[in-house]
Amino acid sequence: MFEVRFHGRGGQGAVMAAQALASAAFSEGNYAVAFPYFGAERRGAPVLAFTRVDSKKIYRKTQVYEPDFVVVLDDSLLEMVDVTEGLKDGGVVVVNTRKKPEELALGENIKVATVDATGVALEVLGQPITNSSILGAFAKATGAVSMDAIEKGIMDIFGNKIGMKIAEKNCRAAKAAYDRTISADGRPREKEFEKKPKWLPDVKELPIGGAGVKMETNAGMIGPGSFLENKTGGWRTFMPIVENDKCVACQLCWYFCPEGCITMVPYDNNRFKKGIAIDLDYCKGCGICAHECPTHAIEMKR
């Protein structure tokens, strides 16, 4: 048996990747199961998915705690989650990143494989959905399944959900990522990973009647306003670049920004000068500001 744990964010397709890998393994004559684990069910929130593969029937139903392989669909998660937790000696970590494997200090006795799966997805699919690309990288880095099987898995799972034509494009993305994946032996961590405590309320902390109140806990702030501690800027694929010489201070970008990340820079007499400030700690890179800007003063760049 081999077990795989997928780390991704809501909307990146980690669950479909796990299912497609199971289908790929099944096409090679194995038994396979895939299932997700959701925490906060919202786009961008960290999610887990798992795949188990064996030559005989699989009766184990728990989450995967000691994986043979780990797949990371978003390298910003490396700062938030100990993706190597429980990884077996000699295991493989496949990461979507523009960095080289030797730049990632994830620990010894493991193999690290990297690929710019986001770049591949943008090039082939036109959008930063990396699940098919990362499967190609998985096949190259681990050899646990063949590239032909990965294509069959993608056609099976993706084809039934989003159509055969789009599934074929995802197969091309997987092939491209397969060719661009590079691997190296892991190097020691520069510092021990600091796991953040999880907040579980006791009876005294539960708000009366379910009303939301802001509270400080051993895991930090929870409740209204807690987003201030969760810097979500690392979620983005594109970032807004502003040419202030083109800005006419119409404030449309400020008006339409769904995250409230944009502010105008005021004079002392409360008039606005040409120029905006974007808080990149929280900007998720949705691109609405660039779309709404009438003077094209904002451009979204990788």
Buried (B, 14 or more C-beta within 10 A) or exposed (E): EBBBBBBBBBBBBBBBBBBBBBBBBBBBEBBBBBBBBEEEEEEBBBBBBBBBBBEEEBEEEEEBEEBBBBBBBBBBBBEBBBBBEEBBEEBBBBBBBEEEBEEBBBBEEBBBBBBBBBBBBBEBBEEBBBBBBBBBBBBBBBEBBEBEBBBBBBBBBBBEEBEEEBBBBBBBBBBBBBEBBBBBEBBEBEEEBEEEEEBEEEEEEEEEEEEEEEBEBEEBBBBEEBEEEEEBBBBBBBBBEBEEEBBEBBEBBBEBBEBEBBBBEEEEEEEBEEBBEBBBEBBBBBBBBBEBBEEEBBBBEE
